[in-house]
Amino acid sequence: DNFGRRADIKLYDTQTAAYGDLVAGRVDVLVSDYLPAADWLKDNEDFAFLGDKIDIDDKIGIGVRQDETELKEQLNAALAAILENGTYEEINDQYFNVNIY
């Protein structure tokens, strides 16, 4: 709706194909999920994020059966503890170049 009159919009079956067209110069920009794009950008330094991050309010979490409330509480407590003591940041930085939380 926002760009259809000013740009040719192309859809891809895979993100890999979209990145391939970007590298080949067949497209000028692309919209991607943030974390896969951040990972791709680590090895493609000629490219960068442009503009603001699109907030689609993704909900990423750990699946726990509804009746396992004690396990849920333990997971939440453990996550809060590693966020507070810096362990989360250390683990995150080991695997990602952006904060995934």
URDA-V468526 format. One record per backbone hydrogen bond with DSSP energy under -0.5 kcal/mol. NH is the residue of the N-H (numbers start at 1). CO is the residue of the C=O. E is the energy in kcal/mol with one decimal. If there is no record, write none. Layout:
nh=NH co=CO e=E
nh=NH co=CO e=E
//
This chain:
nh=6 co=3 e=-1.5
nh=7 co=3 e=-1.9
nh=9 co=7 e=-0.7
nh=18 co=14 e=-1.4
nh=19 co=15 e=-2.6
nh=20 co=16 e=-2.3
nh=21 co=17 e=-2.0
nh=22 co=18 e=-2.0
nh=23 co=19 e=-2.7
nh=24 co=20 e=-2.2
nh=25 co=21 e=-0.7
nh=25 co=22 e=-0.8
nh=26 co=21 e=-2.2
nh=27 co=21 e=-1.1
nh=37 co=33 e=-1.9
nh=38 co=34 e=-2.8
nh=39 co=35 e=-2.3
nh=40 co=36 e=-2.5
nh=41 co=37 e=-2.7
nh=42 co=38 e=-0.9
nh=42 co=39 e=-0.6
nh=43 co=39 e=-0.5
nh=43 co=40 e=-1.2
nh=44 co=41 e=-0.8
nh=47 co=44 e=-1.8
nh=55 co=53 e=-0.7
nh=56 co=54 e=-0.9
nh=60 co=58 e=-0.6
nh=63 co=61 e=-0.5
nh=68 co=65 e=-2.0
nh=69 co=67 e=-0.8
nh=72 co=68 e=-2.1
nh=73 co=69 e=-2.5
nh=74 co=70 e=-2.3
nh=75 co=71 e=-2.6
nh=76 co=72 e=-2.6
nh=77 co=73 e=-2.3
nh=78 co=74 e=-2.5
nh=79 co=75 e=-2.6
nh=80 co=76 e=-2.4
nh=81 co=77 e=-2.3
nh=82 co=78 e=-2.3
nh=83 co=79 e=-2.0
nh=84 co=80 e=-2.0
nh=85 co=81 e=-2.4
nh=86 co=82 e=-0.7
nh=88 co=82 e=-2.4
nh=90 co=86 e=-1.9
nh=91 co=87 e=-2.6
nh=92 co=88 e=-3.2
nh=93 co=89 e=-2.7
nh=94 co=90 e=-1.1
nh=95 co=91 e=-1.1
nh=95 co=92 e=-0.8
nh=96 co=92 e=-3.0
nh=100 co=98 e=-0.6
//
